[in-house]
Amino acid sequence: MEFEALLLGIEPLAVLAVGIGAAAVAPVVGAVDSMTGHSLTESARNAAKQGLVWAFETYEKAQASMAEASESFQDLVAEARSEIITTKAEADQSEPREVTIS
């Protein structure tokens, strides 16, 4: 649980790097495995797997947040454009026009 709290403030790419790093360390742990038994290998494998799971979940959450932010920004741009068009239309209607009849 403490490891998860540590990763909450880290960028998704950093979390992915931690997961990949844990996976890269697994073979080294396997070499030491012959001296210590299988418990170290299983522990390292589970830690690497958990790191990858957190990395993927964080990536998905970041992707969803970016999609929401993009949609919100597009709505803001559309509202601004609409306001500009409305303001121009009101300005055109309120100004008197000179008409000459021949």
N, C-alpha and C positions, 0 to 999 in steps of 0.2 A: 504494500500500500504506500509506503514511503517513496518508493521508486516512481510510482505513478504520479504522486504529488510533485516530485522533482521535475518530471517531464511535462507538466501542464503548461509551464510558461515558455517552453522551448519551441522553436519553429518546426514545422513538419519535416523539412529536409534534415534538420539536426536529429530528430527522432528516428528518421529513416537511417541516417548514418550510424546511430547507436545500435539499431537493430542489425544492420549489415556488419558492423564491427563485432557484435556479439556472435554472429554467425561465422565470421572469419576466425574468431578465437576458438571456436568449437573443435577444429582439428588439433590445435595445440593442446587443448585440454584432453583430447583423445590420446595423445602421446603420453601424457602424464597418467592416463587412466590405468595403464598396466601396473603402476605402483600403488595407486590409491583405491582401485576398485571401480565399479560401474556407477556408483552414486554421484561422483563428480561429473561424469559425462552426461548423465540424465539431468542433473541440475543445470549444467551449462546449456544443454539443448533446450530445456524448458525456458530458461532465461532468454535465449536467443529468439525462440518462438514467440514469447510474450512481448519482446521488444518489437518484433515485426508486426504483431497484431496491433500494438499501440501505434506504431508508425502508420499503418494503413487506416486505422480509425481516425487518427489525427488528420491525415491527408484528406479523407472524405469529409470531415467536419470543416476543414479549411476551404475545400472546394465548394461546399454548400454555402458557407459564409460569403465567399467571393461572388457566387451567383446571386445571392440576395442583395449584396452591396451593388452589384452591376445593375440589377433590376431597379433598385431604389434610385440609382443615379440616372438611369434612363427615364424613369418617371419624373424626376426633377427637371431634366432637360426638356421633356415634353410640356410640362407645366410652364416653364419659362418661355418657351416658344409660343405657347398659346396666349400667355399674358402679353407678350410683345405684339402679337397679331391683334389682340383685343384693344390694346392701347393705341395702336396705329389706326384702327377702324374708328375708335371714338374720337381721336384727334381729327381725322378726316371729316367726320360728321359734324363736329362742333365748330369748325372754321367756316365762316361764310364764304361763299364762292361768288365771284362776280360773273354775271351772265349778261351778255350783250345781245339784244334782239335787233336785227336789221330789217 
